[in-house]
Amino acid sequence: MDEQEQMQFFYEIFDASLPRLGPGDDASTRKALDMLLTTRPQRKDAKLRILDIGCGNGAQTIQLAKYADGTITAVDNHKPFLDELQRRAEAEGLSEKIELCLKDMRALGSEMGSFDLIWAEGSLFVMGFREGLEACRGLLTPGGLLAASELSWLRPDPPSECRKFFANAYPAMVDIAANLAAIRSCGYEVLGHFTLPESAWWTPYYHPLEDRLQSLREKYATDPERIEAIESIHLEIEIYRKYSSYYGNVFYLMQR
């Protein structure tokens, strides 16, 4: 497959119809939002201006629209994801609170204006965690809030198979202490952090993805390149099944 075919197949695997496109669940999104908003008493007449970057198909966007009093600009560079978010928002009667923006999150600039809250659920890795923190800070109002979830080491002693996998898959991964230090060095106050439960990987993400991989195995049984891509994602799932106590997605909550 050439580069364009690889990207097309990536989006065939991670189809917009999946419940979520990464680890996470509604309860964790709401927990992070509640932890942030309790630190920022809001005037009754004040509406939050919220930016959801790398929103994907908008599972977390819907939760923000339900439980935060304000408007949301949801940014993603893949139109089918935004189309699915629009469908979900209309089904929930929330479309008036959400503005869709087809744009690369790495290209956000001052023309976007400033925001009271930025949400980056599993998306800052696209820019790099520190680079993403710095970019978000420039888009926040003074005292503005940021929630970012990031893949992090939970223990210092991962088995060699696990460490070797991530040396290739995500070599930038560091532990919680290093991420907290990066947050502070970028000019934020840390308000809290918590690790997503293992159920937030399996029920909304890996189990539906496993079903989709099986369907694609049957569809592309005679296509070795696509089968190899499918097996690489299956390996990721197996690594988590074996080593979930060593790494996880951590929500980091902060204030400019």
N, C-alpha and C positions, 0 to 999 in steps of 0.2 A: 504493500500500500504506500502511496505517496503521502505527503503531509496532509493534503486536503482530504484524502480518503480516511486517514487516521482520525482526523477531527470529526468527520461525518460519522464514523463508526463510534467514536467516543460519545457523541450525542445520541446515537441509536441505543447505546447501552444505558446511559444516564438520561433516559427519556423524561420529558416534562411530566408525564403521568405518574411517575413514582411519588410516593408520599413525601419523601424528603430526599435531598441529593447529597446529604452528608449526615454525620452523627448529630443527634439532637432530638428533643421532643418538646411538646407544647408546655409540659410542666416546667422544664428547665428554662425555656424562654421566659415564661411568666415569673419564675423565681428570680432570674436575673433582672427583669424589669422592676419587680417589686423592691429588690434590694437597692436599685439605683434611685427609684422615685421616693423612697423613704428618706433619702439623704437630701432631697431637694423639695421642700414644701412648695406647692404650686398655688398661685393665686387662682381663685375660682374663674376669673375672666381671662386667664392666660392659657393659650393653646401651644403645646409643644410643636416645634418644627423638627421633624425626625427624618434622618437620612439612613436608609437601609442599603448598604453597599454589597454588591455581589449577592443580590437577593435570591437568585435562582428562581424556582417555581413558587416561592413565597410562603412556605409553611410558617416561618417565623413572622413574616410581614402581617399575616392574618391575625396572629396573636397580638402583635403590637397595635393593630387597628382596633381590636376588640377591647384592649385593656389600657391603652394610653390615650389621653385626651389631647388630640392634636392631629396634624396631617403628616403623611409619610410620602417621601420621594423614594421610590424603589428603583434601584439602578442595577442593570445587568446588560451584558453584551450579546445575549442570545435571545432573539425575539420569541421563539417558542416557549421559553421559560416565562417571559412576561405575559404572553398570551394565556398561559395556564394560570398565572397569578390573577390576571383579569377575570378569568372564568370563576376562580375560587372566590374572589372578592365580590363578584356579582351574586354568587350563590349565597353568600353570607350577608348580603346587604351592606357591604362595606366599601364599595367602589368609590364613593364620593370622598373617602378619607385618604385614598391612595392615588398618587400620581406616578405613572410609569415612565421610566427614562431609559431608552436604549443607548447605552454608552459604556465604554470600558472604564472600570473603576479607577484604573491607573491614570486616566485622563481628566479626572475631576479637578476643577480649578475654581478660582474666585467667582467666576460667573454663576456658580451654583448658589452663591450667597452663604449665609452662616446658619448653623443648626444648633438646637438646644440639646439634641441627643443623636448620636451616631450609633448604628447597630451594624456589627460586622461578625455575623455568626458563621464561623468557619471560612472566612473569605480573605483575611489579611495575608495568608500565605502566598497569595497571587503576587503581592508586591514584596513580600518579606515582612515579618512581624514588626521589626523596628521601623522600617520604611513606611509601613502602613500606619503605625502610630503617629509618625511625624506628619504624614499626609492628612490624617484625620484631625490632628490638632489645629491645622491651618483652616479647617472648615467649621470648627466649633466656636460658639460664642464664649466669652469669658465665663468660667464656671460651668461650661457645658459638659455633658456626660458622654461616656463612651463605654459600650459593651462589646468585647471581642472574645470569641472562643478560638482556642489555638491548641493544636496537638502538642502535648508536653510529656516529657518523661516523668513518671510518678515515683520511680525507684532508681537508685544509682547502679544497679547490678543486673541489667537485662541480659538474658542468655545470648550467646553469640549469634544464633540464628536470627533472633529479633533485632539485635543491633546491626547486623549485616544487611538485613532487609531495609531498614530505615537509612542506613548509610547511602543506599541507592535511591530509595523512594522519597525520603525527606531529610536530607543531611542537615538542614538548618534546625531541626528539632532540638530544644534544650529543656532543662527542667524548670519547675515552677519558680524557684528562687531566681534563676537567670532572667526569666520573663518579667518578674516583678521588678527586678533591678532595671531592666530596659524601660519599663513603663515609667518609673520614677525619673530616669535620666532623660526621658523625652518631655518632661515637664508636666507630668500628671501626679495627682494624689491617688493612691490606691484606696478604693473603697471596700474591696472585698474580692474574693475569688472562690470558686468551687468546681469540683470535678463532676462532669456528667456521669450519671449512673450507667452501668453496662447495658441496662434495658434500653437506653436512648440510642445505642448502636444497633441493637438487634431488631426490635419490633418495628420502628419506623424506617429503618435504613437497610441493614444487611439482609434481613429475611426477604423483603420484597426484591432486593437486588439479586439475591441468589435465585429466586424464581425467574427473574428476567434473564439471567445468565444461562439458565438451563434451556429456556426457550430459544435463545440465540445459538447455543451449542447445536441444537437440532437444525436450526435454519442454515447454519454455516458449517455443517459437519464436514464438508469437503474443501473448506477454505482454511489452509493451515495458518495463514497470517492472522485471520480473525480469531481462530481458535486460540492461538498464542496470546492474543490480547485478552480474551475472555479468561484464560487460565491465570494471567497475571493478576487480575482482579480477584479471582478465586483464592489465589495465594495470599493476598492482602487480608481477606476474610479469615482464612485459616490462621494467619499470624495473630490476628486479634483473638480468635477462639482459644489459642494456646497461651497467649502472653498478655491478656488484658489487664493483669495486675501491675504491669510494668509501665504502661503508657495509657494516655487517655486524652479526651478533649476537656480543656479547662476553660471555664468562663472567667475572664478578667474584667473587673468593673472599676471604672476610674473617672476622675473629674479633672478637667483642665484647670 
